[in-house]
Amino acid sequence: MNEVELDNTAEWRADHLRAIKLNYARAPFFKEYLPGLEALYGRDYRLLSDLALSTMDFLKDGFAIKTPVKFSSEFKVEAASSARLARLCAAAGAGEYLSGAGARAYLDPGVFSFAGIKISWQDFDPRPYPQAFPGFEPDMSALDLLLNCGPAAGDYL
């Protein structure tokens, strides 16, 4: 991501914002978050990672998440796969690593145990939340949750 350059001459930003407006105009908190979305899509990004970080900051603010963000590039860790993750956790001072359930197929718990890092598996079962349209459609996006639930969105995570 930190090497993928974006084409700011293309209309992708306007297309994305237009799609969000068309699909979420009736969402209860759409108007509250629209200025932030317009600012997010209103600037040029040189790299895909720049866009990803700005999007993450927008969502962190929306969900009132105060956890500091660290990048693996900040740590001098030389290893691959499970060993790399375990060493990154140790370097960051973490005692626990929260992983998606799908990683059970490839993570080596022994490497984490040896490093003194506990692995917790997140078997996420989405809790229904109010959406702009009838019924509940799971597995949408963080933006869907935010625009439909506003400040209460964090209660559904």
N, C-alpha and C positions, 0 to 999 in steps of 0.2 A: 504494500500500500504506500510505503514511503518512497517508492520509485515510480509509481504510476502517475503520469501527468494527465491533467484534465484539459479538455478543449473548451475554453471559455468563449469561443466564437460560436459554438453550437447552442441550440435552444433548449438543452436538457434542463437547465434550472427553471426556466419559464414553464416548460412542459410538466415538470414535477410539481411545481407550486399550483399550476392550473388543475392538475389531477387531484391534489389535496383539497383545493377549494371546491371542486365539483362533488367530491365524495363526502366531505365533512362540513359543508356549509350549514347543515341542520344540527350538527353535534352541539350539545349544550355549552361547551367551553371553547368552541371554535374561535369566536371573536376575541376572547381573552388571549389566546396564543397566536393569533394571526400576525400581529406585529413582529413577534419573534421569528416566526416562519418566514415572513417577508425579508427580514434582516438576514436570516440564514441563507436564503436563496438569492438574495440581492447582491452578494459579493462574489468576486472571483476567487477561485481556489487554484493554486498551482498544482497541488498534489491531491490524490485521493485521500491520503491520510489527513490532510488539512480539513477536508470536508467532513471526514469521519469524526475528527476531534471536535469540530464545531457543532456537529449534530449531537455528539455525546454531551457536550456542555449544555446545549439547549434542553436535552432530556433530563440531565442531572438537575438543572434548575427547576424544570417543571415538576419533577418528583421530589424536590427538596432533598436531594442526596448530597451530603456534605463530605463523603469519603474522598480523601485525596487520591489522585490518579498518579501512578508511577508507570514508567515505560521500561520494558525489559532492556532497552538500550542503555538505560541509566546504570545498569549493573554489569560488572565484568564477569559474566558467566560463560564458561566454555563447556558445553555438553550438548547432548541431543536428547530428544523425546522426553521420557519420564524423568531422567536425571536432570535435564535442563529445567523442567518445571519445579522439581523438588529444590534444586539449588537456587532458583529465583525466589521461591517462597522463603527459604532460609535467609537469603540476602536481604529480603524485605522485612525480615523479622516476624514472618507469619508462622503460626503454629498449626494452622489448618488450611487445607485447600478445598474449595467448593467446586465440584465438577459436575457437568451434565452426565446423566445416566449413560449416555451412549459411549462415553470414554472408558467405561468398564471393559470394553473390548480391547483396548490398547494400552491403557495406563498400567504401569507395574507398581502395585501397592507396596511391594517390598522396598523399592527405592525410596519412597516417601517415608516409610516406617524407619528405615535406616537413618534418614536425615532428621527424624523427630517430628515429621509433619503428618498430621492426621488428615485422611481424605474423607470428605463427606460428599455423598452423592445426592444430587438434586433431581428427584423424580417429580418434576413439576406437573401438577394437575391444575389447570387453569380454573380459577374461581369466576363464575359468571359475574359480569358487571353490566350496568345499563349501557346500551348502545343506541345510537340515533334511530336505528330501524328495529322493527319487532324481532323478538327472539334473541338468541345469543350465538354469535359466530366466534368460536375460540381460535386461538393461534393467529390473531391478526397482527398487531404491531404495538410497540410502546406508544407510538403516536396515536393510534386508535384509542388506547386506554386513556391517555392524557386528554385528548380532545373530548372524550365522552364523560370523563369523571373529574377532570380538573384537579383541584387540590386534594381530593380524596383518592386519587389514583394510586398513591403509594399503599393504601390500605388493601389493595388487591394483589400486591406483589408477594 
